[in-house]
């Protein structure tokens, strides 16, 4: 039985990955500190069913504390999937030091653990935000232009580079996956689709930053999990950086119209200026993911949005 260590296991992407691995017969150890950036009860609900599975173990720990990780994670692992991080571009502008501490030091601690335990495979959750103001779209991994404009983005660049060091020095296969705006059931409540959907249900106006023309390459959670699973098995090269996106940017105004269609509700708009750190668009070139991971997203934006809406409207999720 293969054994995976998943950090951020109680979060949005992490809990879906745990679902998948347990269904495949893996042994899974999850690490999460249940950070209060949003209600920890949501994260505990995400893993409630996992806790009854004898192949799953949950460790409440902070990735910044290497001594605790060494003590509480004595097992050997076939693969580490490092998803834990302080997330969010806008929040990082207000807490640059905190983001550096968790996302950079935490990543190095997990790489140290991998080195000490002889873990051969390390999958790292990076972000489309690393491209920043790169004008060359769609964004390709081999484009040397990286212009991150938020502390969050810079921490993800740091993680990718640190992974290259550990791969070169210690033979750890390091796969950095640049996620492009993941959405679906269990999405964090502070992210736009989830936040807007709840406001629609409550009959409240949607806060729109800018003129509605900012674009995001929304990628459905099930497609992302397919990419992560393929990266866990990838063995052709020692180090790769790979985009996981949908290759179809959606404008903010288009996203709102799609939400109106799937919900049958009309949105009221509240205009705000665009905050610092936000990029005008994200757009993934996914030809490398297709070539190396056989990655082909199959969920259309509207279908994914409808699945999210159906989930949101089921108790206990509905406001």
C-alpha positions as a printed NumPy array, in Angstrom:
array([[  0.   ,   0.   ,   0.   ],
       [  1.446,   3.356,  -1.068],
       [  1.616,   6.081,   1.554],
       [  1.123,   9.787,   0.773],
       [  1.72 ,  12.782,   3.016],
       [ -0.687,  15.598,   2.114],
       [ -0.214,  19.006,   3.728],
       [ -3.243,  21.264,   3.759],
       [ -5.287,  18.06 ,   3.742],
       [ -8.379,  19.671,   5.272],
       [ -8.532,  22.466,   2.715],
       [-10.38 ,  22.726,  -0.575],
       [ -7.948,  20.968,  -2.907],
       [ -6.4  ,  18.818,  -0.186],
       [ -9.652,  17.218,   0.947],
       [-10.595,  16.348,  -2.651],
       [ -7.18 ,  14.76 ,  -3.156],
       [ -7.608,  12.726,   0.041],
       [-11.004,  11.547,  -1.27 ],
       [ -9.344,  10.342,  -4.445],
       [ -6.386,   8.61 ,  -2.808],
       [ -8.47 ,   6.763,  -0.231],
       [-10.809,   5.58 ,  -2.99 ],
       [ -7.759,   4.231,  -4.826],
       [ -6.571,   2.316,  -1.761],
       [ -3.738,   4.583,  -0.65 ],
       [ -2.669,   5.113,   2.921],
       [ -2.859,   8.861,   3.596],
       [ -1.429,  11.03 ,   6.355],
       [ -2.854,  14.537,   6.357],
       [ -1.316,  17.604,   7.957],
       [ -3.278,  20.775,   8.662],
       [ -3.114,  23.472,  11.309],
       [ -6.766,  24.52 ,  10.766],
       [ -5.688,  28.12 ,  10.344],
       [ -8.482,  30.596,  11.208],
       [ -8.141,  32.564,   7.947],
       [-11.615,  31.147,   7.419],
       [-13.817,  29.146,   9.772],
       [-11.865,  26.028,  10.872],
       [-15.206,  24.219,  11.242],
       [-15.438,  24.195,   7.44 ],
       [-12.095,  22.41 ,   7.199],
       [-13.044,  19.955,   9.915],
       [-16.217,  19.145,   7.991],
       [-14.124,  18.554,   4.863],
       [-12.243,  15.704,   6.559],
       [-14.945,  14.403,   8.905],
       [-15.629,  11.365,   6.727],
       [-11.924,  10.696,   6.237],
       [-11.332,  10.302,   9.963],
       [-13.433,   7.132,  10.031],
       [-11.236,   5.5  ,   7.399],
       [ -8.514,   3.27 ,   8.931],
       [ -6.168,   4.221,   6.081],
       [ -6.274,   7.912,   7.01 ],
       [ -4.465,   9.72 ,   9.81 ],
       [ -4.869,  13.419,  10.56 ],
       [ -2.017,  15.308,  12.202],
       [ -2.744,  18.833,  13.455],
       [  0.549,  20.652,  13.013],
       [  2.03 ,  23.829,  11.606],
       [  4.418,  23.39 ,   8.669],
       [  6.657,  26.081,  10.194],
       [  7.552,  23.778,  13.103],
       [ 10.031,  21.248,  11.76 ],
       [ 10.636,  19.629,  15.157],
       [  6.921,  18.824,  15.476],
       [  6.783,  17.491,  11.923],
       [  9.729,  15.21 ,  12.643],
       [  8.14 ,  14.   ,  15.877],
       [  4.579,  13.506,  14.654],
       [  5.385,  12.151,  11.188],
       [  7.665,   9.208,  11.896],
       [  6.556,   7.127,   8.894],
       [  8.141,   6.735,   5.488],
       [  6.237,   8.207,   2.551],
       [  6.192,   7.404,  -1.141],
       [  5.206,  10.95 ,  -2.046],
       [  4.652,  14.325,  -0.402],
       [  2.031,  16.658,  -1.861],
       [  2.6  ,  20.075,  -0.308],
       [ -0.597,  22.126,  -0.549],
       [ -0.462,  23.959,   2.792],
       [  0.079,  27.706,   2.477],
       [ -1.194,  31.098,   3.399],
       [ -3.365,  31.786,   0.363],
       [ -4.743,  34.893,  -1.259],
       [ -3.15 ,  37.739,  -3.17 ],
       [ -4.92 ,  40.618,  -1.409],
       [ -4.308,  39.345,   2.111],
       [ -0.624,  38.873,   1.352],
       [ -0.236,  42.585,   0.643],
       [ -1.306,  43.222,   4.234],
       [  0.823,  40.427,   5.76 ],
       [  3.916,  40.011,   3.6  ],
       [  6.103,  38.774,   6.463],
       [  3.549,  36.197,   7.588],
       [  3.206,  34.844,   4.045],
       [  6.959,  34.555,   3.676],
       [  7.193,  32.717,   6.984],
       [  4.521,  30.115,   6.23 ],
       [  4.969,  29.64 ,   2.502],
       [  8.743,  29.748,   2.195],
       [  9.939,  28.391,   5.541],
       [  7.11 ,  25.871,   5.581],
       [  8.048,  24.608,   2.123],
       [ 11.698,  24.274,   3.103],
       [ 10.688,  22.294,   6.195],
       [  8.756,  19.827,   4.046],
       [ 11.7  ,  19.53 ,   1.679],
       [ 13.981,  18.878,   4.654],
       [ 11.601,  16.165,   5.818],
       [ 11.674,  14.66 ,   2.319],
       [ 15.478,  14.734,   2.326],
       [ 15.757,  13.128,   5.754],
       [ 13.216,  10.399,   4.991],
       [ 14.396,   9.641,   1.479],
       [ 11.098,  10.636,  -0.143],
       [ 11.604,  10.378,  -3.891],
       [  8.588,  12.374,  -5.135],
       [  7.516,  15.879,  -4.079],
       [  4.54 ,  17.695,  -5.633],
       [  4.281,  21.399,  -4.841],
       [  1.233,  23.629,  -5.188],
       [  2.405,  26.733,  -6.998],
       [  0.166,  29.381,  -8.54 ],
       [ -0.629,  31.219, -11.745],
       [  0.054,  34.404,  -9.79 ],
       [  3.804,  33.885, -10.342],
       [  3.396,  35.217, -13.9  ],
       [  2.15 ,  38.55 , -12.578],
       [  2.242,  41.198, -15.303],
       [  3.757,  38.964, -17.979],
       [  2.198,  40.284, -21.22 ],
       [  2.907,  37.121, -23.216],
       [ -0.332,  35.131, -23.172],
       [ -1.168,  32.34 , -22.923],
       [  1.42 ,  31.912, -20.204],
       [  4.054,  29.241, -20.836],
       [  6.29 ,  27.657, -18.229],
       [  9.415,  28.243, -20.331],
       [  8.796,  31.997, -20.667],
       [ 11.624,  33.689, -18.726],
       [  9.384,  36.672, -17.915],
       [  8.022,  36.368, -14.369],
       [  6.703,  39.613, -12.918],
       [  4.969,  38.727,  -9.633],
       [  3.227,  41.707,  -8.054],
       [  2.134,  40.326,  -4.688],
       [  3.973,  38.809,  -1.712],
       [  1.921,  35.624,  -2.199],
       [  3.185,  35.263,  -5.77 ],
       [  6.783,  35.844,  -4.72 ],
       [  6.552,  33.084,  -2.099],
       [  5.424,  30.644,  -4.777],
       [  8.347,  31.579,  -7.011],
       [ 10.629,  30.996,  -4.011],
       [  9.096,  27.562,  -3.451],
       [  9.697,  26.544,  -7.068],
       [ 13.339,  27.645,  -6.908],
       [ 13.933,  25.965,  -3.567],
       [ 12.513,  22.76 ,  -5.032],
       [ 15.058,  22.941,  -7.827],
       [ 17.869,  23.189,  -5.272],
       [ 16.669,  20.132,  -3.349],
       [ 16.094,  18.198,  -6.545],
       [ 19.621,  18.962,  -7.749],
       [ 21.386,  18.331,  -4.437],
       [ 19.407,  15.414,  -3.013],
       [ 17.74 ,  13.662,  -5.934],
       [ 14.158,  14.515,  -4.942],
       [ 11.859,  14.613,  -7.961],
       [ 10.11 ,  17.984,  -7.61 ],
       [  6.999,  18.822,  -9.623],
       [  5.622,  22.351,  -9.211],
       [  2.031,  22.707, -10.393],
       [  0.907,  26.23 , -11.199],
       [ -2.802,  26.127, -10.406],
       [ -5.1  ,  28.496, -12.277],
       [ -8.121,  29.686, -10.207],
       [ -9.516,  26.397,  -8.933],
       [-13.254,  26.29 ,  -8.17 ],
       [-15.908,  23.74 ,  -7.246],
       [-17.513,  22.2  ,  -4.152],
       [-15.664,  23.083,  -0.899],
       [-14.052,  26.15 ,  -2.48 ],
       [-12.805,  28.616,   0.109],
       [-15.59 ,  31.031,   1.094],
       [-13.436,  34.108,   0.44 ],
       [-12.895,  33.301,  -3.247],
       [-14.987,  35.129,  -5.828],
       [-17.297,  32.373,  -7.072],
       [-18.154,  31.152,  -3.577],
       [-18.468,  34.659,  -2.156],
       [-20.646,  35.894,  -5.019],
       [-22.884,  32.825,  -4.922],
       [-23.578,  33.262,  -1.219],
       [-24.321,  36.954,  -1.683],
       [-26.743,  36.07 ,  -4.473],
       [-28.554,  33.65 ,  -2.185],
       [-28.735,  36.32 ,   0.51 ],
       [-30.   ,  38.975,  -1.9  ],
       [-26.965,  41.201,  -1.299],
       [-24.921,  43.165,  -3.876],
       [-21.749,  41.679,  -5.338],
       [-18.562,  43.74 ,  -4.755],
       [-16.948,  44.042,  -8.194],
       [-13.388,  45.339,  -8.276],
       [-12.574,  47.196, -11.475],
       [-14.724,  47.366, -14.588],
       [-15.525,  43.649, -14.78 ],
       [-12.999,  42.986, -17.54 ],
       [-10.408,  41.193, -15.405],
       [-10.126,  37.588, -16.593],
       [ -9.37 ,  34.332, -14.824],
       [ -8.639,  30.894, -16.243],
       [-11.103,  29.043, -13.989],
       [-10.293,  25.337, -13.575],
       [-12.713,  22.841, -12.041],
       [-11.535,  20.891,  -8.998],
       [-11.984,  17.423, -10.54 ],
       [ -9.74 ,  18.387, -13.453],
       [ -7.119,  19.75 , -11.051],
       [ -7.146,  16.495,  -9.067],
       [ -6.525,  14.554, -12.28 ],
       [ -3.45 ,  16.696, -12.855],
       [ -2.19 ,  16.286,  -9.296],
       [ -2.591,  12.507,  -9.47 ],
       [ -0.653,  12.373, -12.713],
       [  2.11 ,  14.494, -11.16 ],
       [  2.323,  12.089,  -8.221],
       [  3.13 ,   9.289, -10.68 ],
       [  5.34 ,  11.301, -13.04 ],
       [  8.867,   9.879, -13.277],
       [ 10.45 ,  11.012, -16.546],
       [ 12.535,  13.974, -15.325],
       [ 13.815,  15.183, -11.94 ],
       [ 12.304,  18.686, -11.973],
       [  9.35 ,  20.265, -13.748],
       [  7.126,  23.317, -13.507],
       [  3.724,  22.665, -15.075],
       [  0.604,  24.778, -15.605],
       [ -2.731,  23.266, -14.628],
       [ -5.463,  25.453, -16.09 ],
       [ -8.423,  25.271, -18.426],
       [ -6.989,  27.389, -21.273],
       [-10.121,  29.568, -21.456],
       [-10.072,  32.867, -19.553],
       [-13.459,  34.072, -18.288],
       [-14.092,  37.785, -17.7  ],
       [-15.478,  38.735, -14.289],
       [-18.682,  40.071, -15.836],
       [-19.068,  36.795, -17.772],
       [-18.626,  34.825, -14.553],
       [-21.397,  36.856, -12.909],
       [-23.729,  36.31 , -15.868],
       [-23.047,  32.561, -15.698],
       [-23.839,  32.577, -11.97 ],
       [-27.112,  34.335, -12.741],
       [-27.993,  31.66 , -15.3  ],
       [-27.291,  28.668, -13.055],
       [-28.969,  30.272, -10.029],
       [-31.924,  31.911, -11.724],
       [-31.186,  35.024,  -9.632],
       [-30.347,  38.575, -10.687],
       [-27.166,  40.133,  -9.299],
       [-26.904,  43.664,  -7.963],
       [-23.421,  45.132,  -8.489],
       [-21.401,  47.279,  -6.095],
       [-18.384,  48.867,  -7.813],
       [-14.949,  49.2  ,  -6.199],
       [-11.514,  50.203,  -7.462],
       [ -9.082,  47.427,  -8.346],
       [ -6.891,  46.603,  -5.299],
       [ -3.074,  46.37 ,  -5.443],
       [ -1.611,  42.961,  -6.233],
       [ -4.403,  41.812,  -8.563],
       [ -3.368,  40.863, -12.092],
       [ -5.613,  41.836, -15.028],
       [ -5.825,  38.311, -16.464],
       [ -4.593,  34.751, -16.163],
       [ -4.376,  32.434, -19.16 ],
       [ -2.68 ,  29.027, -19.101],
       [ -0.874,  27.342, -21.929],
       [ -1.45 ,  23.71 , -20.965],
       [  0.43 ,  22.004, -23.801],
       [  3.198,  20.914, -21.395],
       [  0.676,  19.411, -18.953],
       [ -0.926,  17.558, -21.829],
       [  2.42 ,  16.231, -23.066],
       [  3.858,  15.204, -19.671],
       [  0.761,  14.393, -17.605],
       [ -1.838,  13.612, -20.273],
       [ -3.801,  16.457, -18.695],
       [ -6.975,  17.448, -20.518],
       [ -9.583,  19.434, -18.569],
       [-13.048,  18.165, -19.481],
       [-15.386,  20.29 , -17.326],
       [-16.834,  23.358, -19.011],
       [-17.103,  26.486, -16.897],
       [-20.887,  26.484, -16.815],
       [-21.079,  22.757, -15.95 ],
       [-18.584,  23.241, -13.134],
       [-20.454,  26.283, -11.894],
       [-23.704,  24.344, -11.878],
       [-22.126,  21.551,  -9.818],
       [-20.791,  24.12 ,  -7.38 ],
       [-24.211,  25.793,  -7.119],
       [-25.931,  22.442,  -6.485],
       [-23.427,  21.723,  -3.705],
       [-23.867,  25.164,  -2.177],
       [-27.652,  24.838,  -2.083],
       [-27.534,  21.569,  -0.138],
       [-27.628,  21.754,   3.677],
       [-25.489,  22.505,   5.617],
       [-23.769,  24.662,   2.976],
       [-26.645,  27.006,   2.157],
       [-26.526,  30.301,   4.065]])
